[in-house]
Amino acid sequence: MDQPFRDMAGVLHFELLARTPNGSSIGGDAVVKTRYRPVRSRFGGLRKRKGAAPPVEPGDRAGRAAPTSDRTVRTARTIMVLGVTEVIGKLSMVLVVIGAARLLGVADFGVFAYALAVGALATTVPLWGYDTIVVQRASAAPERLRALLAQLLVMRTGLVVLVFAIICGALAFSRPSDTDTALAGLIVVAAVLLDTFTEAYRSAAAARQRQNTIAVVHLMQRLLTAAWVLTALLLDTGLLGLAIAYFAGTAVGPVAAMLLMRRQGTRADWGAVSVGSLVRLNRGTWMIGLESIVAMALFRLDTLFLGWLAGNRAVGIYAAPYRLLETAVFVCWVVSRAVFPLMASDPRPHRVRRHTERGIGVLAAVFIPYMTVLLCRGHDVLLLLFGEPFADAGTDTLRWLAPAPLLFGVAFLLSDALTAAGPTLRALTGAVAALVVNVVLNLSLIPHYGGVAAAFTTSCSYAVAAVVLILLGPARIGRPRLTRTVLPAVVASGLAAGPLLAPWPLAPALLAAAVVYVSCWAAIARRLDPEQIQVLRQMARRRRSE
């Protein structure tokens, strides 16, 4: 959110005081500060200042916020702003992938996709859960943000250099036959690793609850990268030219993010970096770090197994429908960035459960109709974006991948909810269970069924992760009540399937389905979950008043 929480039209100024990372509150109670402080009488008791509002006990019904509070509206607005910037940024990267698929050919496109997968897996070491820890600790103690940012950047630099050196050594040991292809792959991996520094500054912005501006900067970097890559492709510079352009565009991100954070008053406090401070930064990160590695392995192992067991062409065919999954899951990052700071600042189970339900409601409203489109018109979507070779060979793969965005999002949000009060083995257990299923199914099925098996395994693995996390979650998040939250999207998507299955061209079918979905979702949500409608209305009123 862009500003601290303010309520009651400025009469009382509430500032949320975050709880400590282990979930206990300051002094044992939830603390609310107001402009009206209690005054100690001469008898040692507390009396109110004249004109002050009476104190509100945390458990009093009268002190509870309205169903649609100012915080809810601001959270939803943050999700919308981040969502719009991420949509545009993701669309720009989709153009990069489409251009690469159409102009490089299936084999070289497979190399590019394989390098992206290797780079993504490599980022799990320098990421290692540090961003989550920084958001968690800086949300609880904002005065520590500058020191935590410096410590994060130092740790990240050392780990990026170490990981990249290991990858270079492994590639040299394998003695690749095509030097230019190997060099292009290394450059792409380096660009993916470099992007982790941008994530460090985005985490600092999330801790300050000022994410909108840096999201716009990230969008500009994405657009610039897309422009340079497409120019390189149109100039027929091949895979190596694409890799260089991709690296140059990515390098703009950390520099622009650093300058913006400095302008907003957040500079890394390098004087706070010491061996002891880095050790303290690492405390409590190992479970989050392991979970991050497992989660990224779930997201990328299918591509690596395909490359190992079926070759670059199979990776290229699989990468086209998989890009539609990658493009969609940005919604998960958006919801997480908006909701996780709220969970970390007040990790009481009933509060975390409420934020979890809201987040899953957003995911369902987006991903269930998206899944419906891919199931009904997947071939037409692939044909439009990537061309006939990818559409003919990848439609079945896309259908098995269609549920994956929703399942991934639910598992991702549940993992955030479980770690809001601090690291826990519960989140790691869910990820490990899903990884075991993923590895066993991939090794068993890919040799026989190729990309279709990888797609089935991906969706199945995320379903396992979500179920395990729900079963392990009651102690920290209770039992999320999802029927009322998810049902509007399910029913509306079922009705929208009618136009999608009609023998119409893709564009009018999508337009008719969108009209049916939005109108039905609004009507059903108004009866089952009116808070979602209230939030949208209040956002519209605020925008008109501004």
Secondary structure as UniProt FT lines:
FT   HELIX           8..10
FT   STRAND          15..16
FT   TURN            21..22
FT   HELIX           26..28
FT   STRAND          32..33
FT   STRAND          39..40
FT   TURN            42..43
FT   STRAND          46..47
FT   TURN            50..51
FT   TURN            58..59
FT   TURN            62..63
FT   HELIX           70..104
FT   HELIX           106..127
FT   TURN            128..129
FT   HELIX           130..140
FT   HELIX           142..144
FT   HELIX           145..174
FT   HELIX           179..207
FT   TURN            208..209
FT   HELIX           212..234
FT   TURN            235..236
FT   HELIX           238..263
FT   TURN            264..265
FT   HELIX           270..272
FT   HELIX           275..282
FT   TURN            283..284
FT   HELIX           286..309
FT   HELIX           312..328
FT   HELIX           330..345
FT   HELIX           349..385
FT   HELIX           388..401
FT   TURN            402..403
FT   HELIX           404..419
FT   TURN            420..421
FT   HELIX           425..449
FT   HELIX           451..472
FT   HELIX           474..477
FT   HELIX           483..501
FT   HELIX           506..528
FT   HELIX           530..545
//
